[in-house]
Amino acid sequence: MYPKVSIIIPFYNDPYIEQAIVSALGQTYPNIEIIVVDDGSTMHQEKIAPFLSRIHYLGKANGGTASALNYGIRMATGHYIVWLSSDDMLYPDKVERQLLFMLEHHSAISYTSFDEIDGYNNVIGRHKSIFLPNQAELVRAFMSYDPINGCTVMLKKELFAIIGYFNEALLYTQDYDLWIRTLLGRVHIHYLNVPLTMYRWHGEMGTKKHWPAILSEIEHIQAYYRDSLLNYVHQLGG
């Protein structure tokens, strides 16, 4: 039996949403559901209309990426969750290869390498990830930066009952916070060194538009978790 995988796509006024949906629909793995969560958009909903018979389309008042993700996760019926930003894309074998990897390693959560693309889908960077050889090095990395691209992650839905959902008070760094809570919950995060996601750089991306606010949230998260992460590194012998 193929376990179901739910692909959650938060959407807010993003002109690339059509390409994200097409990449999700094009997965080689057969048992998936695609949930698009419209976070109060006022533009580009017409790009979703051709796919309504093949996706679950959920609308809500604007509340930010974390709230959209949490809503989609709660509505998901899959055993595994994938988060896809509406301006990114998945390679066709993303779900199949990553799920097989997780099943082979008895993994509750994993992340992968990724490629970078521009606004015209040209690949501008390959294998954009940092290999960290063990859990201690991964934990240490989180003390100074987030080494995980959130849209490369696949995790069991049941994990949210253990570590909690995305922190909706964080507008931009909800994934950084969640991965830290996962590690501090003593959950091993596995890494697959294969690029399975296309991460898009473009002029309207949130990382560019909101960098001062993002930096402020990063500093808050690092200060809040620093001692706990350091203690865990020492426990791991790092």
CORVEN-V758243 format. One record per pair of residues at least 4 apart in sequence whose ideal C-beta (glycine too) atoms are under 7 Angstrom apart, sorted by sequence separation. I is the first residue (numbers start at 0). J is the second residue. D is the distance in Angstrom with one decimal. If there is no record, write none. Layout:
# CORVEN-V758243
i=<I:I>
j=<J:J>
d=<D:D>
This chain:
# CORVEN-V758243
i=<15:16:17:18:19:20:21:40:47:50:62:64:65:66:67:68:69:70:71:83:89:92:93:94:95:96:97:98:99:100:116:117:132:134:135:136:137:140:141:154:158:159:169:172:173:174:175:176:177:178:179:180:182:200:204:205:206:209:210:211:212:213:214:215:216:217:218:219:220:221:224:225:226:227:228:229:230:231:26:51:62:75:101:116:131:147:159:181:199:202:203:232:10:83:116:117:131:140:182:37:116:166:169:181:206:59:72:101:114:115:165:24:47:100:115:131:137:23:114:166:8:59:114:8:35:97:115:165:20:57:81:114:57:68:97:112:113:8:20:112:113:131:112:6:57:129:163:162:35:37:79:162:37:39:128:33:34:35:36:37:38:39:33:37:39:162:32:34:36:38:161:4:38:6:8:10:149:4:8:10:3:4:5:6:7:8:9:10:11:16:20:1:2:3:6:10:11:12:158:1:3:5:7:9:11:12:14:17:24:38:10:12:13:16:20:145:12:16:36:147:145:20:36:171:36:113:34:110:141:110:113:141:171:34:111:34:110:141:171:172:179:110:170:171:175:32:108:109:138:151:172:176:183:32:151:171:172:175:179:108:150:107:169:107:148:150:172:183:179:182:108:148:107:137:101:134:9:98:97:9:9:23:7:9:130:26:31:87:7:19:27:7:26:27:19:22:23:25:28:84:19:22:26:28:82:83:7:19:26:27:82:126:16:19:26:125:5:15:18:28:82:5:15:5:13:81:3:4:7:13:108:3:7:79:80:3:4:5:6:7:8:10:79:2:9:79:80:2:4:6:8:78:79:123:78:108:110:77:107:109:142:108:109:110:111:112:114:75:109:112:113:116:118:109:111:112:106:111:113:114:115:116:117:118:142:72:111:117:104:111:113:115:142:72:141:142:101:4:138:100:72:138:139:4:97:138:69:69:68:96:135:138:69:97:139:96:65:135:65:66:134:135:136:65:93:135:93:63:65:62:90:89:63:89:90:65:64:87:88:87:87:87:86:86:86:15>
j=<19:20:21:22:23:24:25:44:51:54:66:68:69:70:71:72:73:74:75:87:93:96:97:98:99:100:101:102:103:104:120:121:136:138:139:140:141:144:145:158:162:163:173:176:177:178:179:180:181:182:183:184:186:204:208:209:210:213:214:215:216:217:218:219:220:221:222:223:224:225:228:229:230:231:232:233:234:235:31:56:67:80:106:121:136:152:164:186:204:207:208:237:16:89:122:123:137:146:188:44:123:173:176:188:213:67:80:109:122:123:173:33:56:109:124:140:146:33:124:176:19:70:125:20:47:109:127:177:33:70:94:127:71:82:111:126:127:23:35:127:128:146:128:23:74:146:180:180:54:56:98:181:57:59:148:54:55:56:57:58:59:60:55:59:61:184:55:57:59:61:184:28:62:31:33:35:174:30:34:36:30:31:32:33:34:35:36:37:38:43:47:29:30:31:34:38:39:40:186:30:32:34:36:38:40:41:43:46:53:67:40:42:43:46:50:175:43:47:67:178:178:54:70:205:71:148:71:147:178:148:151:179:209:74:151:75:151:182:212:213:220:152:212:213:217:76:152:153:182:195:216:220:227:77:196:216:217:220:224:154:196:154:216:155:196:198:220:231:228:231:158:198:158:188:153:187:64:153:153:67:68:83:68:71:192:89:94:150:71:83:91:72:91:92:85:88:89:91:94:150:86:89:93:95:149:150:75:87:94:95:150:194:85:88:95:194:75:85:88:98:152:76:86:77:85:153:76:77:80:86:181:77:81:153:154:78:79:80:81:82:83:85:154:78:85:155:156:79:81:83:85:155:156:200:156:186:188:156:186:188:221:188:189:190:191:192:194:156:190:193:194:197:199:191:193:194:189:194:196:197:198:199:200:201:225:156:195:201:189:196:198:200:228:159:228:229:189:94:228:191:164:231:232:98:191:232:164:165:165:193:232:235:167:195:237:195:165:235:166:167:235:236:237:167:195:237:196:167:169:167:195:195:170:196:197:173:173:196:197:197:198:199:199:201:204:199>
d=<6.2:6.3:6.3:6.4:6.6:6.2:6.1:5.8:6.8:5.1:3.4:6.1:6.2:6.3:6.4:6.1:6.3:6.4:6.2:6.0:4.1:4.9:6.1:5.8:6.4:6.4:6.4:6.3:6.3:6.3:5.4:5.0:5.7:6.2:6.3:6.4:6.9:6.4:6.8:5.2:6.0:6.8:4.5:6.2:6.3:6.3:6.6:6.5:6.3:6.6:6.2:6.2:6.8:6.5:7.0:5.3:6.6:5.5:6.1:6.6:6.7:6.3:6.4:6.6:6.3:6.2:6.3:6.2:6.2:5.9:5.3:6.2:6.3:6.5:6.4:6.7:6.5:6.4:5.6:5.7:6.9:6.2:4.1:6.3:4.3:6.5:5.4:4.9:7.0:6.8:6.7:4.3:5.3:6.1:5.6:5.3:4.6:4.6:6.6:6.8:6.4:5.5:5.7:6.4:6.8:6.9:5.9:5.3:5.4:5.1:4.2:6.6:6.3:6.3:3.6:5.8:6.9:4.8:6.5:5.0:5.6:5.8:5.2:6.8:6.2:6.3:5.4:5.6:6.8:6.6:6.6:6.7:6.7:6.2:6.2:5.0:5.6:6.8:6.8:6.9:6.3:6.4:4.1:4.7:6.3:5.3:6.5:4.9:5.5:6.8:6.4:5.3:6.8:6.7:7.0:4.3:4.6:5.2:5.0:4.6:6.2:5.2:6.8:7.0:3.1:4.9:6.4:6.4:6.6:5.4:6.2:6.6:6.4:6.1:6.8:5.5:3.7:6.8:6.9:6.5:4.9:5.0:5.1:4.9:5.2:4.7:5.1:5.2:4.5:6.0:6.9:6.1:6.9:7.0:7.0:6.5:6.9:5.0:6.9:4.1:6.5:6.1:6.7:5.8:5.3:6.3:5.4:4.2:6.1:4.2:6.1:4.5:6.3:5.2:5.1:4.2:6.0:6.2:4.3:5.4:6.9:6.5:5.5:6.4:4.5:5.2:4.6:4.7:6.9:6.9:5.2:5.5:5.8:6.3:4.4:6.1:4.6:6.6:6.2:6.3:7.0:4.8:6.9:4.5:6.8:6.4:6.6:5.7:5.5:6.7:4.2:5.5:5.6:5.9:4.8:5.7:5.8:5.6:5.1:3.9:5.2:6.4:5.6:4.9:6.9:6.6:6.1:6.4:6.9:6.9:6.2:6.0:5.4:6.4:6.4:6.1:5.2:6.7:4.8:3.7:5.7:6.1:6.0:7.0:6.3:6.8:6.1:5.1:3.8:5.7:5.3:6.2:6.2:5.2:5.0:3.8:6.1:5.1:4.1:5.2:6.9:4.5:6.5:4.0:5.8:5.7:6.6:6.3:4.8:4.9:5.8:5.7:4.6:6.0:7.0:6.5:3.6:6.2:5.7:6.6:6.4:6.7:4.1:3.3:4.1:5.2:6.4:5.0:6.4:5.5:6.2:4.0:7.0:5.6:5.6:5.7:4.5:5.5:4.7:5.4:4.9:4.6:6.8:4.3:6.5:5.9:5.3:6.2:6.1:5.6:5.6:6.5:6.7:6.8:6.1:6.2:6.7:6.4:5.7:6.8:6.6:5.3:4.2:6.0:4.5:5.5:4.6:6.3:6.7:6.0:5.2:4.8:7.0:5.9:5.8:4.4:4.3:6.8:4.3:5.4:5.3:5.2:5.9:4.1:6.1:6.8:4.8:6.8:5.3:6.8:5.0:5.9:5.0:6.2:5.9:6.8:7.0:5.2:5.7:4.8:6.7:5.3:5.2:6.3:6.1:5.1:4.5:5.5:5.2:6.5:5.6:6.6:6.7:6.0:5.8:6.2:3.9:3.8:6.2:4.8:5.9:6.3:6.7:4.4:4.1:3.1:6.5:6.5:6.2:6.8:5.1:6.8:5.1:5.8:6.9:3.9:6.4:6.2:4.3:6.0:5.5:5.4:4.8:6.8:6.5:6.7>
